[in-house]
Each structure stands twice: as C-alpha cells, then as structure tokens.
C-alpha cells in the first residue's frame, strides 16, 4: 500500500521535499525507504523502479552519486553531527545525473539536538529536486519543527493472516501466531525472535498470557 501511494505521487509529480516514514519496529521501513529512493531516482517514471536503467543499476551497486545515506555508526548511539552536515552539503549541490537528489536518515531520532537543528534549515529552505527521507519508529520522537515539515507515510502492520503466511515461507516449524504476538504484529521482528534461538522463543511464548 505504501509503495502504491508513493508510485501514484511520483507519476503525478506530487513528491514532497521531505518524507517521514514511520511505523512499528520490524515492518521494513528501512527497506521501504531504499525502494522509495530507487523509484525516485529511476529514469522511467511510468514504471519506476524499472530495474534496468543506469540509475537503478547504480543504486543496486551502492554507488549512486545522487543518493546519500546517514546511519548510526557501529559502536555509537547517535548519528554524528559531521555526517548530518555532509548530507546537507551534498543535497545543496546540483544533481550529478541531472535529475533528483535523495538523502536517507535512519533512524532520524538518533540525531542529537545539534544534528536536528542543522537539518532544520535544509527542511525550511530545500534545494530544488531534493527528497529527504527520515525513518523513525515513532514520529513523535522527532522535534515538532522537523516532523511538521515532512509529509508522513505510515507503514501499517499487515493482517495476522498475511504476516503468518509470509513468515511460513521464511522458516518452518515455528508457531508464528505466538511469535507475532510477542513482536507486536511486526513480521521482521517476529523473524528475528525466531532466529535468536528456538529455546528462548519457546520460553517467551510459554509465558505469554
């Protein structure tokens, strides 16, 4: 549903300059953000992402010059202010391929106050043909000044039937209904629970009321 919504906006040239992707942990928000970036940079709008154009090929190789990602570095708890400033500088430049520029911050609530303040000016005065994607579990964890300048895209949990059917294709022999309950209905979180150890999962499920 979220993909269809974005594709319709892309074809209708109704893209925002900033997008807040939010929803429960374990729903694949990061993967959705990557798909949105790929589709937004694709050279064939009518069937983006086309998987065949030069832009899609560069994205697959992790070397698209108009896509920047900001994550929490290994061993750190916050996104470094220098990484935010580097992203801001990259988005202010002209597109290398003459199309759109995209930046992903995931998770955006890992920015400290200085990082959020630095990003605010970019949101207030965005460069042309620029898309900034902020990924969070909960939109209220971002400063109101940031969240209010973004179009929101909520990633809703799938129905239990859809989720258990997909999980059954990933791993057999697990009571996915119980795992989903432990994971709050998020399939990827349920899958991580199962991969974390069958014995531990069984004990947790046995204690579930």
Protein Blocks (a to p, Z undefined) as FASTA:
>chain_A
ZZmmmmmmmmnopacfbdcddddehilmmmmmmmmmmmmmpcblklpcehlamklmmmmn
opafkbccddddehiabdcfklmmmmmmmmmpccfklpacddddddfklpcfklmmmmmm
mmmmccehiacddddfblklpcfklmmmpccdddddddfklmmmmmmmmoghiafklmmm
mnnopaklmmmmmmnopklmmmmmmmpZZ
